[in-house]
Amino acid sequence: MKNSDKQWEKYGSKDPYFGVLSSNKYRINNLDNDAYLDFFKSGDEDLKIIISNIKKYLDASFEPRQSLDFGCGVGRILIPLAKNSLHVVGLDISESMLAEAQRNCELNHLQNIELIKSDDDFSGIAEKKFNFMHSFIVFQHISPKRGEKILQNMLDHLESHGVGVVHFTYYREASPLEKVKEWVNKYIPFVHNLGNLFKGKAFDYPLMQMNQYDLNRLFLILQKRNIHKIYIEMSNHGGYMGVILYFQMI
């Protein structure tokens, strides 16, 4: 298992909602009913914006039918997506995240969701094809070389005229000292573990790995896969600059 996968599984078992949205109100010790409802309300609102943008910039007649949410976590987007699709597959590397997503699906009485543990080759979805694919604040936690391979495999499952909405980070707005600190925490785990103790956290509280992608390489992958129609939105999560790529397969 890749190191980032191990960290993500730790988030799934220790702090799943904060692992998906890094706000203190979603930490496991703070997650009351209001915060829980707010978490899923944000997913409803985000999906409405996503579908609106697809209709406005790519395909006015688009409706999700067979949908895929890569890195579905506990189901923040997966659940509203299931309410707007015939069938939805949620992929995640963390079994703990999938277990929590299953619980949330049952609470919403949803039976058109299939939850599958992810792998780089997408072997769990075999010959399945989708007319909608989504992934938000997920690839940033995966090393770029591996993430590029996953994106290519993902595109193999996108139908003709299918739509993808995928988020990547490409730049860290930080001082040289902050970048050195990030590198040390990433590659010298014991330093991160000691830092946890100073912050009053458990020694093994997971590191949220962040990565930046080369946009030129991403655009080349898309163009080689017959994708020429793209709409782009910029994102900024605490100095991590990113792009949300909306695209449609020919």
C-alpha positions in Angstrom: 0.0 0.0 0.0 1.3 3.5 -0.9 2.2 5.7 2.0 -0.5 8.3 1.2 -3.0 5.4 1.2 -2.0 4.5 4.7 -2.4 8.1 5.8 -5.9 8.3 4.2 -7.0 5.0 5.9 -5.9 6.6 9.2 -8.1 9.6 8.5 -10.9 7.2 7.6 -10.6 5.5 11.0 -9.7 8.5 13.2 -11.2 11.6 11.7 -13.1 10.9 8.5 -15.2 14.1 8.0 -12.2 16.4 8.7 -10.2 14.2 6.3 -12.7 15.2 3.6 -13.2 18.9 4.5 -10.5 20.4 6.7 -12.5 22.6 9.0 -12.4 22.2 12.8 -16.1 21.9 13.0 -15.8 18.6 11.1 -13.3 17.1 13.5 -14.6 13.9 15.2 -14.7 15.6 18.6 -16.7 18.6 17.3 -19.0 16.8 14.9 -22.4 17.4 16.4 -25.7 17.0 14.4 -25.6 20.6 13.1 -22.0 20.1 11.7 -23.0 16.8 10.2 -26.0 18.3 8.4 -23.9 21.3 7.3 -21.2 18.9 5.9 -23.8 17.2 3.6 -25.5 20.5 2.8 -22.2 21.6 1.3 -22.2 18.6 -1.0 -25.7 19.4 -2.2 -24.8 23.0 -2.9 -21.5 22.0 -4.7 -23.3 19.5 -6.9 -25.9 22.1 -8.0 -23.0 24.4 -9.0 -21.3 21.6 -10.9 -24.3 20.6 -12.9 -25.2 24.2 -13.6 -21.6 24.8 -14.9 -21.8 21.7 -17.1 -25.1 22.8 -18.7 -23.8 26.4 -19.1 -20.3 25.7 -20.5 -20.3 22.2 -22.0 -23.7 20.6 -22.7 -27.1 22.2 -22.0 -28.9 18.9 -22.2 -26.5 17.0 -19.9 -28.0 14.8 -17.1 -25.9 12.4 -15.0 -27.1 8.8 -15.4 -24.2 6.4 -14.7 -21.9 8.3 -12.4 -18.5 7.8 -10.7 -17.2 9.6 -7.7 -13.4 9.0 -7.3 -12.3 9.5 -3.8 -15.8 9.5 -2.5 -14.8 9.6 1.2 -17.9 9.5 3.5 -20.2 10.4 0.7 -20.4 14.3 0.7 -20.9 14.5 -3.1 -21.8 10.8 -3.6 -25.1 11.1 -1.8 -26.6 14.1 -3.7 -25.2 12.6 -6.9 -27.1 9.4 -6.2 -30.3 11.4 -5.8 -29.7 12.8 -9.4 -28.4 9.6 -11.2 -29.7 6.2 -12.1 -26.7 4.5 -10.6 -23.5 5.7 -8.8 -20.2 4.1 -8.0 -18.1 5.5 -5.2 -14.4 4.6 -5.2 -12.1 5.2 -2.3 -8.8 3.7 -1.1 -9.9 3.7 2.6 -12.1 0.9 3.8 -13.0 3.0 6.8 -14.2 5.8 4.6 -16.3 3.4 2.6 -17.8 1.9 5.7 -18.8 5.4 6.9 -20.1 6.2 3.4 -22.2 3.0 3.5 -23.7 4.1 6.8 -24.6 7.5 5.4 -26.2 5.9 2.3 -28.3 3.7 4.5 -29.4 6.7 6.6 -30.6 8.3 3.3 -32.3 5.1 2.2 -30.3 5.1 -1.1 -30.0 1.8 -2.9 -28.5 2.9 -6.2 -25.0 3.3 -4.9 -22.1 0.8 -5.3 -19.1 1.3 -3.0 -15.8 -0.2 -4.2 -12.3 -0.1 -2.8 -10.2 1.8 -5.3 -6.9 0.7 -7.0 -4.7 2.5 -9.6 -5.9 0.2 -12.4 -9.7 0.6 -11.6 -9.9 -3.2 -11.7 -12.9 -3.0 -9.4 -15.1 -1.4 -12.1 -13.8 -3.6 -14.9 -15.9 -2.9 -18.0 -18.2 -0.3 -16.5 -18.7 2.9 -18.4 -20.0 6.3 -17.0 -21.4 9.4 -18.5 -20.3 11.4 -15.5 -17.1 11.3 -13.5 -16.2 13.5 -10.5 -13.3 13.9 -8.2 -12.7 16.9 -5.9 -9.8 17.6 -3.4 -8.6 14.0 -4.0 -5.7 14.0 -6.5 -3.8 16.6 -4.4 -3.3 13.8 -1.9 -1.8 11.5 -4.5 1.7 11.8 -6.0 1.6 13.3 -9.5 3.2 10.4 -11.3 0.7 8.0 -9.8 -2.2 10.5 -10.2 -1.5 10.9 -13.9 -1.8 7.1 -14.4 -5.1 7.1 -12.4 -6.5 9.9 -14.5 -5.7 8.0 -17.7 -7.4 4.9 -16.4 -10.3 6.9 -15.2 -10.8 8.3 -18.7 -10.9 4.8 -20.2 -14.3 4.5 -18.4 -15.8 7.7 -19.7 -18.5 7.3 -22.4 -18.6 9.2 -25.6 -20.1 12.6 -24.8 -19.5 11.8 -21.1 -18.5 14.6 -18.8 -15.7 14.8 -16.2 -15.2 17.3 -13.4 -11.8 16.8 -11.8 -9.8 18.9 -9.4 -6.0 19.3 -9.3 -3.6 21.5 -7.3 -0.6 23.0 -9.2 1.1 25.5 -6.9 1.8 26.1 -3.2 1.8 29.7 -2.2 4.2 29.5 0.7 7.5 30.8 2.1 10.7 28.8 1.5 10.7 27.9 5.2 7.1 26.6 5.0 8.1 24.5 1.9 11.1 23.0 3.8 8.8 22.2 6.8 6.3 20.5 4.4 9.1 18.5 2.8 10.5 17.4 6.2 7.1 16.3 7.5 6.4 14.4 4.3 9.7 12.5 4.0 10.8 12.2 7.7 7.6 10.9 9.4 9.1 10.9 12.9 9.3 14.7 12.7 5.6 14.9 11.9 4.8 12.5 14.7 6.7 14.6 17.2 4.9 17.7 15.9 1.6 16.0 16.7 2.6 15.7 20.3 3.5 19.4 20.5 0.0 20.2 19.1 -1.8 17.9 21.6 -2.6 15.3 19.0 -2.1 11.6 19.0 1.5 10.6 18.0 0.3 8.7 14.9 -2.3 11.3 13.8 -2.0 11.2 10.0 -0.2 13.7 7.7 -2.4 15.1 5.0 0.0 14.9 2.0 -0.3 17.6 -0.6 1.0 17.5 -4.1 1.2 19.9 -7.1 0.6 18.7 -10.7 2.1 19.9 -14.0 -0.9 21.4 -15.9 0.8 20.9 -19.3 1.0 17.1 -18.6 -2.7 17.0 -17.6 -3.8 18.9 -20.7 -1.7 16.5 -22.9 -3.4 13.5 -21.2 -6.8 15.0 -21.9 -6.1 15.9 -25.5 -4.7 12.5 -26.3 -8.0 11.0 -25.1 -10.1 13.0 -27.5 -11.1 15.7 -25.1 -11.0 19.1 -26.7 -13.8 21.0 -24.9 -12.7 22.2 -21.5 -14.0 24.7 -19.0 -11.7 25.7 -16.1 -12.3 27.2 -12.7 -9.5 28.3 -10.4 -9.4 27.2 -6.7 -7.4 28.3 -3.7 -7.5 26.2 -0.5 -5.3 27.9 2.1 -2.6 28.8 -0.4 -2.8 25.6 -2.5 -3.7 26.9 -5.9 -5.7 24.6 -8.1 -7.9 24.1 -11.1 -11.3 22.4 -11.5 -11.3 20.9 -15.0 -14.7 20.4 -16.6 -14.4 18.4 -19.9 -16.5 16.4 -22.3 -15.4 13.4 -24.3 -16.0 13.5 -28.1 
